[in-house]
Amino acid sequence: MTKILKKKPQDRPIKLRGRTSPNGIRWMRVRQGKREVWIRYSDFMTDPQGVKALLAKADIILIGNEWSEFLNMVRDDVRDGLRFKPANIAEQSGWTNPIFALPNGIVVAPNKRRGHCAFQPELERCESSGTLDEWLKRVAEPLAGHMLGAFLLMAMFLPPLLKLTHRMGNFGFELIGRPGRGKSTLLEAISSVIGPAVGETPYWQSCNTTVEALERKLKAHSDLPLLLDDATSFAGREVGAVRAKSFKQFVFNLAQGETKDRWNGGKQFRFRTIYIITSNLSLAEVTVELAKKEAAATMDRLLSFDIDLRPHGAFDHVPSEYANIRAFTSALKAALAVEYGTAMPHFLQVLVKKRIKGEQALSAQITKHVEDFIATAQADQNDGSEGRVAEAFGLVLAAGRLAKYCGVLPADLDCEAITLAAYRLHMASASRLRPSERLLAYAKGPDIVDMEELGVPYLSRRALREASGVFRVNRDGVREFLMERTKFEAAFPDHRIVLNDERVSRWLQRGGRHIGVKREVRKGDTKARFYVFHLPDT
């Protein structure tokens, strides 16, 4: 039923319509011409002044007797049997199952049904420009040529999947390193998945804020990634243990996925997200004055990537078509200025359809990807901390594979190899294991070839190329573990630190002034050099 209230003969009438959201909440749509606002029906009874303010924000102004006439109209409409039919009403940014809403008010609903936005949108936060094909060509493909860029692109598509998983709490990644190493550029680039990367209202946020201000931002990032630049500016006026506790609380607030109840009326809000943060100082450095257990728990919720362990910082190499990294990042930023915000809406359209078609099957698929990665990474599942960390990386792998299926990441992206490389960089950055322990764990990996076990004196070119490492017995009957230099450096981003470790150095066999030793692993190739280790218990 629809009723009409005329303010003045020359004004357009106000129309009411009742609808029920997927969560069972009754809403009233108030429309005057093209102006429209959705208001909870209960608010008309409990907060009339709040209703008046919402109408005013929508430029629907009621003065004097018009306000009382409007409230009477609402009561009469309901008394006369106004029906609250089911509708795809998004009550907040993120999931209102089975629909998904972006912060700018765009609602993705299944079966091409219309969705309605019942919250106050941030119109510029998720703007789009260009086309998905051009974004893939000019942004995603160049970025995917670099391990961290590819991994964080995959991570951007994870938050909408978290409600389909059994993961408790949120987690995030921190890019740490000296200024000028590409951290902010990388953050801007991955922002383009969902909104503007540069300009006055980019999707990413500054970390120069308070806890209360951060909480206000969180509501717009439920089920979406939260990108924060320059974490060193958070609580910047504090020092020592006071700052360490503030930063720990900052990370735990993000990880727990809920804001606080406040005395001034701020209601608690629950959210799911992953957060990606840049910082000049590592979390370990900031929390150094916390108790060891507290610091370790914080580190499980903010997983570090130390880009200073890498020759080119946030990037892997200088692409052949550019003179230097600066030329590459300049071209990338030029593309970011015009290509952004097209990937996430396309991903959500496919995801909403897949969820309504079979949520259990989709959830099981995600779980399998996670379990497969934990097995590949050989994480100790009896260690709760190590298991949570490996699970986080496995979830990013699942998101990357689904994003490839949806056509929003390059088709040739090797999601498994990228995730494993990112996991190894984190293990090096966080120093969770001693270098010797990491080398021993690597030597037990699934892609290690044991020539003695196979009973072969040589490997083919292809077998050697595909092997992560090789076990063989030398002429003196000593069992050796061999790795090619390029594979060793890829597996251990802090390879210089690893090689200089006291125990690893004792295991390493040197060929005179060379670190590498010649070994004829492929028949006839007597000049090939390998890093050769005599590992214990092998």
N, C-alpha and C positions, 0 to 999 in steps of 0.2 A: 504494500500500500504506500502511496506517495501523497503527501500533503504539500500545500503551497502557501507561503506567506509572502504577501506583497508589502514591501516597505513604503513605496510611493508609486503612484501610477506609472511614472517614467522609469522606475527601476525594474530590473529583472527579478522574477520570483525566486525564493529559496525553496529548494526541494530536499526532502529527506528520504533516505532508504536504509533499511535495516539489513545487516548481513552478519554471519557467524564465521569466524576465522577457523582454520584447521585445528587450532588449540581449544576451540569451544568458547572463545571470548565473543561476546555480542558487541557489534560496532554499529555506529550510525554514520552514514555518509551525508555530509551537508554540502550542497552544491548551489552555487549562484552563478549562472552563466558558465564561464570556463574556470571559475574559482571553485576549489574543492578541498575539503578536509575530512579526515576520518577521526571520529572521537568515540572512545569507549562509552557504551551506553550507561555503565555504572557511574561514570564521571558526572553525568547530568544530575544525578541524585546526591553524590558525595562531594563534588568540587565544581559547582556552577561557575565560580569566578575563573577557575582554570579553563573551563570550556569557553568562556567569553574571550580569554586570552588567546586560545587556539584559533578561534574564529577570526580574531583581529589579525593574527599572523598570516592568515589566508586572505586578508583584505575583505573579509565579510564583517562589516561594521553594523552593530545594532545599538541604537541610541534610545534612551528613555523607555517609553512603553513598548517599543519594538522588542526589547529583550524579554520582558515578561510574556509578551504574546508568543515569542519564539518558544519559550519553555513550556507554555500551555499547549502549544502545537505538538511538541514532542510527547507530552503526557497523554494528550488525546489520541495521538497516532498509536501509541502502544496500547492504550485502553481499548481502542477499536479493533485490535487484533493485528497490529503490524507484524509481518512475518520476517524472521531473521534467517534468510536462506543461506546455505553454505556458500562460501566464496574464497578465492585464493588471496587472502589478506596477509601481507607480510607485516608482522608486528614490530620487527627490528631488523637491522642488517644481519645477514647470514641466513641460516635455516629457520623457516617456520614450516616444518615438514608437511607436504612434500615440495614446497616452493623455496626458492632462494632469492634473496634480495641483496643488491649491491648498495653501498652507502649513498649513491646518488639517486636511489629510488627506483632503479630498473629492477623489475621483478621477473624472474625466470620461472615459469609454471609449466607443468607437464601437459602434453596433448594440445599444445597451442592455445590453451585457455588463457584468458586475460588474468593478469595478476594486479593487485592493488597495493600501493604503498601506504601504510598507516603511521609511519614514523616521519620525523622531520628530516628530509634528505640533505646531504652535503653535495650540492649539485656539481661542484667542480672537482671533487676528490677522485672520481673514477671516470673522468672524461675520456673520450677516445678520439683518435685521429689516424688517418691513413687506412690501410687494409691489413688483414691478417697475413696475406701472402707477402706483402712488402715488409712487414715486421719480421717475419721468419727470415726473409732474404737479407735484410739490412741490419738486424739486431740479433736475433736468436742464433742464426748460423755462425756469424763471426764470434759471438760470445761462447758458443758451444765448442769452439776450438780450444778453449781453455778450461782446465778441470774445475776450478772453483766457480767460474761463470756458469758452466753447464750444471754443476751440482745445485747451485742456488736457484737457477731457473727451474729445475725439477722441484725444489723445495717450495717454490711459490705456489704450486698447485696442490700442496698437501693439506692446508687447513680445512677446505671443504670436505675432506675425507675423514677427518678425525672423529666425527660423530659415528662413523661406520666401523670404528676400531674399539679395542678394549684398553687402549692406552689411558692411563690415569694421569691427569694433569697435563700441562703444556711444557714445551721445551723450546730452545732456540739455539742460534749459532752466533758467535762473535768473531768478527774479522779484526785481528789485532796486528799492529805493526807501526813502523815509523810514519810520520807524515809524508805525503807524496808517493805512496806505494800503491795507489789505485783503489783504496778501500771505498771512498765515496763514489768514485766513478762506477764501481761494480754495483753499489747499492742503487744508484740512479738507473743503471741499465736494467736490473731485475725489476725495478718499480714499473717499467714500461709494460710488464705483463698485465697490469690491472689499471694503470692510470698514467697521468703525466709524470715524466721523469725530471723535468726541469721547469722553471717558471715560478710564478708566485704561489701556486697551490699544487706542489708535487704530491704524489701519493706517499712518499716517505716523510718522516717527521724528524724534527730536531729533538735530541735527547736533553737539550738544555731546558729542563722543566722540573716540576715538583711531582711528588707522588700523586697528589690530588689532581693536578692537571693531566697527568698520564692516565689516570683512571677515567677521566672524561673522554679521552681519545679511544679507550679500549672498546667502548660500546659500538663504535663505528667499525671495529675490526673483528667482531665475532665471526668465526669461521673463515676469516681471511688473514693473510700475513700482516704482521706489524713490523715496519722497517724503521729503525731508529739510528740516526747518525750522531757520532761523537759522544759515546757514553761517558767519556772523561769529564764532560761538562755537567753530568748529573751530580747533584749535591756538591758542586764544585767549591763551595765556601767551607766545607767541612774537611777535616784532616784526620789522619790516624785511624784509631779504632772506631771513632764516631762515623767517619765516612765509610769504613768497611761495613759497618752494620747497616747503614743506609742503603748501600749498594746491594748487600745480601737481601734486605727486605724488598728492594726494588725487583730483584730477580725472582724471589719467592712469590711476590704478588702476581707477577706475570705467569709463573709456573702453576700456581694454585688455581688460576682461572676464575677468580672472583674478586670483586671490589669489596670495600668495607662498608658496614652500616655506619652512618655518621649522625652525630647529634643534631645537625642542622637540617636533617630530612633527606639526605642522600640515601637512596635505597640500594641495597646490595644487588649486584648484577653478576651473573655467571657467563663466562665466555670460553670458547675454544680458539686457540690461535697457535701459530709458531712465530717467534720473533727473531729478527736478524739485525744485529747491532754492530756498529763499527766503533773501534776504540784504539787509542794510542797505547793504553796499558791493558794488560791481560787481567782477567778476573782474578787469577791467582795473585797478581801483584797488588790489586786493590784490596783483596780480602786476607792479606798476609797476616794481619793482626787478629784474625778470628781463630777460634779453636779449630784444630785439624778436622774434626768431624763436621763442623759447620761449613768449613770451606769446601770439603769434598762433596757435601750434599748440594751446595750451590753450584759447583762445577758440573754435576750431573744434569743440571737444568739449563746451563748455558755452555754449550760445547764450543771449544776454542779452535780457531784456525790461525796459526801464527804465520802470516805471510812473509815475515822477514826470513823465514827458512827457505824461501824460494828466490831464485836469481832475479826475477822480474816482478816480485811482489804478488799482487792479486792475479797476475796473468802468467801464462806458462812460457811464452816466447814472443819474439817480434815476428808477426806474420810477414811472409816473404814480399808482399806487395807494399810494405811500409818501411820507411827508413829507420824508424824507432817506435818505441811504445807510445810516445806522445802523439805521433802522427796517427797511430791506430786508434787511440782513445779520442782524438779530435774527430775522426771520421765516424766513430761510434756515437759521439754526442750529437753530431749533425743529424744522424738518423733518428736519435731519440727525440729530437725537437719536433719531428713530424709523424713518427710512427710509434703509437702507444695505445694502450687500453683496449686492444682488439682480441687478445688471446684469452683472457679470463672469461669474458661473456660467452665465447664460443665453447670453452671447456665446460662451463656450467650448464649450457644447454644440453650437451651430451650427457653430463653427469646426472642431471635431474631425470632425464629419460631412463638412464640405466638404473637409477635407484628405484623408480616407480615400477620398473619392469621386474626387478629381482634384487632386493636389498641384501638378502642373505647370501646370494651367490656373489655379489660384489664384495661384501665383507669377507667372505671366505677367500676370495682371490687376493685381497689385500693381505690377509693373514699369511697366506702361503708365500707371498713375496718376502714378507718380513722373516718368516722362519727359514727360508732358503738363504737369505743374506746372513742371518745369525750363524748358520752352519758354515757358510763360505768364510766368514770373518773369524770363525773358530773362537767366538766369544764364550767365556766361561759362564754358563747359565746358573751355576751355583753361587756366583758372585752377583748380587743384586745390582750393584753399580754398573758393572761391565755389561750385564744383560740389558739394562735400561738404555745405555749408550748405543749398543748395537741395534736395539729395537728402533731407536730414533732414526738411525741411518737406513734401516730396512724400510721404514715408512716412507722416507724420501724416495727410495728406489721404487716402491709401489706407485707413488704419485707420478714419478717420471715415466714409468711404463704406461700408465693410463693416459697421461698427457700426450705421449707419442701416438697412442691409439686414437685420441681425439683430434690429431693433426695440428696440435699447437706447439710441438717441439719437432726439431729436424728428424726425419725418418731414419737417418743413419746414426743417431745418437746411441752410444753403447752405455746404457744406463747402469749396468752391473759394474763395468770397469770403472766408471766415473765415481760411483758410490764407494767402491772399495778403496780407490785412491784418496777420496775425501776422508774416509774413516781412518786410513793410515796417517794422513796429515794431522788429523785431530789427536790421534794417539801420540804422535811426536810432539805436538803443541802442548798437550796437557801433561806430558811426562807421566802418564798413568803406569807405564811399565819401563823398566830399565832397558837401555838399548840392547843388551844381551838377551833379555827375555823376549823382546820383540823379534829379534833375529831368529831365535829358536822357534817361536810361534810361527813365523813366516815359513820356516823350513818344513813345517808340517802341513802346509797348504795343499788344497786339492789339485793344483796344477803343477806340482813338483814331480819331476820324472826321476825314477830310481833305475838307473841303467843295470845295476847288479840284479835287481829284482826281475827286470825284463829279460836279463840274460843276453844283452846286446853290447858289442864293443863300441859302436858308434850310433849317432842319431842322424836322421835325415834333416835337411835344411828346414822343412816344415815343422818337424817335431821340436827342433831346437827353438824355432821362432815362437811356438805356442807354449813352451815350457816356462813357468815362472822361475824355476831354478832346477838344478840337476845334481843328483847324487851319483858318484862313481867311485871306483876303487883304483888308485894309481898303481904304478909299477912296483912300489914298495909294499903293496897290500894295505895301504892306509885309505880309509874311507873319507872322501872329500865332498864338500858342498860347493857348487859353482854357480855364480850369477854373473851375467853380462853387466857391464858398467851402467848402461842406460836403464836396464831393468832395476838394478839396485838403487839408483838415484830416484827412480819413479816410486819404488816401494818405500823408500825412507827419505822423505823430503829433507830431513836433517842429517843427511848421509855423512857429512863431515863429523858431526857429533858422534854418530854411531861408530864410525871407523876409529875415532880417537878414544872410545870407551875402553877402559882398562881390560875388561874381559874379552871384548870383541877383538881388540888389538892383539891379544895373545893367540886367538884362534886364526887370525888372518895370516896367510902365507904370502910372502913378498918375493917378487922376482927382481932382485937387485934394487935399482932405484925406482923400479915400477911397482905400483900397488898391484896391478894385474899380473897374472901368471899365465904363460902360454900353456894351453891344453888342447890336444887333438880330440875334440868331442865329435866333430863332423869329419868323416874320413877324407884325408888329403889336405885338410885345413890346419896346418901346423902353426900358423901365426896368430890365431885367434887368442885374445887375452880375456881372462875371467878373474873376478874376485873369487879367491879360493879360501874356504874356511875349513878347519878341522874342528867340527862341532862335537861337544861331549854328548854321550848317550845317544849316538846315532848309528 
